[in-house]
């Protein structure tokens, strides 16, 4: 077991967005993206995985396969690794996104209990 705090990974740079890796375990990774107002994450894909993005703080706009989705604190967004993803901090405060890239080990893990 490991415990981390996202706050320890919220490091911002005036030059460009930052990415701070928290975990790399098997075929999964978790990291925090930090963007100051106006900063952008360029369009890209994550082939072969699923992408989960949790807005820790701030707000902005995701562009996923050409469609815009506004996000604010505590919103959760999912997209497949085959979809083109971009993000822009359109707010007036810093924004941090907690991102998980993963693969499901078996269907048993996808059931409500």
C-alpha positions as a Markdown table, in Angstrom:
| # | Residue | x | y | z |
|---|---|---|---|---|
| 1 | Unk | 0.0 | 0.0 | 0.0 |
| 2 | Unk | 1.1 | 3.5 | -0.7 |
| 3 | Unk | -0.5 | 6.9 | 0.2 |
| 4 | Unk | 0.2 | 10.1 | -1.7 |
| 5 | Unk | -1.3 | 13.6 | -1.6 |
| 6 | Unk | -2.1 | 15.3 | -4.9 |
| 7 | Unk | -1.1 | 18.6 | -3.3 |
| 8 | Unk | 2.5 | 17.5 | -3.3 |
| 9 | Unk | 2.3 | 17.2 | -7.1 |
| 10 | Unk | 0.7 | 20.6 | -7.8 |
| 11 | Unk | 3.7 | 22.4 | -9.2 |
| 12 | Unk | 3.1 | 25.1 | -11.7 |
| 13 | Unk | 5.5 | 26.8 | -14.2 |
| 14 | Unk | 5.2 | 30.1 | -16.0 |
| 15 | Unk | 6.8 | 28.6 | -19.1 |
| 16 | Unk | 4.3 | 25.7 | -19.8 |
| 17 | Unk | 2.1 | 23.1 | -18.1 |
| 18 | Unk | 3.8 | 20.6 | -15.8 |
| 19 | Unk | 3.2 | 16.8 | -15.5 |
| 20 | Unk | 4.1 | 15.1 | -12.2 |
| 21 | Unk | 4.0 | 11.3 | -12.1 |
| 22 | Unk | 2.6 | 9.8 | -8.9 |
| 23 | Unk | 2.4 | 6.1 | -9.7 |
| 24 | Unk | 3.6 | 3.7 | -12.4 |
| 25 | Unk | 2.2 | 0.2 | -11.6 |
| 26 | Unk | 2.1 | -2.5 | -14.2 |
| 27 | Unk | 0.2 | -1.2 | -17.2 |
| 28 | Unk | -1.3 | 1.8 | -15.3 |
| 29 | Unk | 0.0 | 5.2 | -14.4 |
| 30 | Unk | -1.4 | 8.1 | -12.5 |
| 31 | Unk | -0.1 | 11.7 | -12.7 |
| 32 | Unk | -1.1 | 15.3 | -12.2 |
| 33 | Unk | -1.2 | 17.9 | -15.0 |
| 34 | Unk | -0.9 | 21.5 | -13.7 |
| 35 | Unk | -1.8 | 24.5 | -15.9 |
| 36 | Unk | -1.8 | 28.2 | -15.2 |
| 37 | Unk | -4.5 | 30.3 | -16.8 |
| 38 | Unk | -4.2 | 30.3 | -20.6 |
| 39 | Unk | -1.9 | 27.3 | -20.7 |
| 40 | Unk | -2.8 | 24.4 | -23.0 |
| 41 | Unk | -2.2 | 20.6 | -23.2 |
| 42 | Unk | -1.8 | 20.0 | -26.9 |
| 43 | Unk | -4.0 | 17.5 | -28.9 |
| 44 | Unk | -2.8 | 13.9 | -28.4 |
| 45 | Unk | -3.9 | 10.3 | -28.0 |
| 46 | Unk | -3.2 | 7.4 | -25.6 |
| 47 | Unk | -3.5 | 4.3 | -27.8 |
| 48 | Unk | -4.5 | 1.1 | -26.2 |
| 49 | Unk | -5.7 | 2.5 | -22.8 |
| 50 | Unk | -8.6 | 4.2 | -21.1 |
| 51 | Unk | -8.1 | 7.8 | -19.9 |
| 52 | Unk | -9.8 | 9.2 | -16.7 |
| 53 | Unk | -9.4 | 12.8 | -15.9 |
| 54 | Unk | -10.4 | 14.3 | -12.6 |
| 55 | Unk | -10.4 | 18.1 | -12.2 |
| 56 | Unk | -8.8 | 18.7 | -8.8 |
| 57 | Unk | -9.0 | 22.5 | -8.9 |
| 58 | Unk | -9.6 | 25.2 | -11.4 |
| 59 | Unk | -11.6 | 24.9 | -14.6 |
| 60 | Unk | -11.1 | 24.7 | -18.3 |
| 61 | Unk | -12.1 | 23.2 | -21.6 |
| 62 | Unk | -11.4 | 19.7 | -22.8 |
| 63 | Unk | -11.6 | 19.1 | -26.5 |
| 64 | Unk | -12.2 | 15.4 | -27.3 |
| 65 | Unk | -12.4 | 14.4 | -30.9 |
| 66 | Unk | -13.4 | 18.0 | -31.8 |
| 67 | Unk | -16.1 | 18.3 | -29.2 |
| 68 | Unk | -15.7 | 20.8 | -26.3 |
| 69 | Unk | -16.5 | 19.9 | -22.8 |
| 70 | Unk | -16.3 | 22.5 | -19.9 |
| 71 | Unk | -14.9 | 21.2 | -16.7 |
| 72 | Unk | -14.7 | 22.5 | -13.1 |
| 73 | Unk | -13.5 | 21.3 | -9.7 |
| 74 | Unk | -14.6 | 17.7 | -8.9 |
| 75 | Unk | -15.7 | 16.9 | -12.5 |
| 76 | Unk | -14.6 | 13.5 | -13.9 |
| 77 | Unk | -14.2 | 12.9 | -17.7 |
| 78 | Unk | -13.4 | 9.7 | -19.5 |
| 79 | Unk | -12.2 | 9.1 | -23.0 |
| 80 | Unk | -10.7 | 6.2 | -24.8 |
| 81 | Unk | -7.1 | 6.3 | -25.8 |
| 82 | Unk | -8.1 | 6.4 | -29.4 |
| 83 | Unk | -9.9 | 9.8 | -29.0 |
| 84 | Unk | -7.9 | 13.0 | -29.6 |
| 85 | Unk | -7.7 | 14.9 | -26.3 |
| 86 | Unk | -6.6 | 18.5 | -25.6 |
| 87 | Unk | -7.2 | 20.8 | -22.6 |
| 88 | Unk | -7.0 | 24.5 | -22.0 |
| 89 | Unk | -7.1 | 26.3 | -18.7 |
| 90 | Unk | -9.8 | 28.9 | -19.6 |
| 91 | Unk | -10.2 | 30.1 | -16.0 |
| 92 | Unk | -8.5 | 32.8 | -13.9 |
| 93 | Unk | -7.0 | 30.3 | -11.4 |
| 94 | Unk | -4.5 | 27.5 | -11.7 |
| 95 | Unk | -6.0 | 24.1 | -12.8 |
| 96 | Unk | -4.8 | 20.6 | -11.8 |
| 97 | Unk | -6.0 | 17.4 | -13.4 |
| 98 | Unk | -5.5 | 14.0 | -11.8 |
| 99 | Unk | -5.1 | 11.6 | -14.7 |
| 100 | Unk | -5.2 | 7.8 | -14.7 |
| 101 | Unk | -4.3 | 5.7 | -17.8 |
| 102 | Unk | -5.2 | 2.0 | -17.3 |
| 103 | Unk | -6.4 | -1.3 | -18.6 |
| 104 | Unk | -9.0 | -3.5 | -16.9 |
| 105 | Unk | -7.5 | -6.8 | -15.7 |
| 106 | Unk | -10.8 | -8.7 | -16.0 |
| 107 | Unk | -14.5 | -8.1 | -16.2 |
| 108 | Unk | -14.9 | -9.0 | -12.5 |
| 109 | Unk | -13.4 | -5.6 | -11.7 |
| 110 | Unk | -16.2 | -3.7 | -13.5 |
| 111 | Unk | -19.1 | -4.8 | -11.3 |
| 112 | Unk | -20.9 | -2.7 | -8.7 |
| 113 | Unk | -20.8 | -4.3 | -5.2 |
